[in-house]
Amino acid sequence: MAQKERWYKRFVPFLKEVRAEVKKVTWPSRKEVYSTTIVVIIATFFFGFYLFFMDIIFSWVVSQIKSFFG
């Protein structure tokens, strides 16, 4: 039965592999990051307001149904 290698002996090769993989990544440009961030912020506000108003409408409908039957 082979003894498991200690974690600190595997750590340096792991970091070298991580560095090699990070070099392969295609990083987005500043313009791409800026434009996608703006899209995410706008979509977040849009869906936030949409869900807020849908919640108000459904709450009103439920209260009307409860007052009708209750």
C-alpha angles and dihedrals in degrees: 000000000000116000114242113251115246118259094238091057090055095044100080095048088047091055091048090053091048091051091050091051093047090055089058093057118107103223119207120245122251090254092054092049091048094049095046091047090054090049091051093049093049092046091049092053092044095052091041092056092041093053091044093055093042088053091052092049095047091046090053092048092049092048090051091050091047092050091048094051100027 
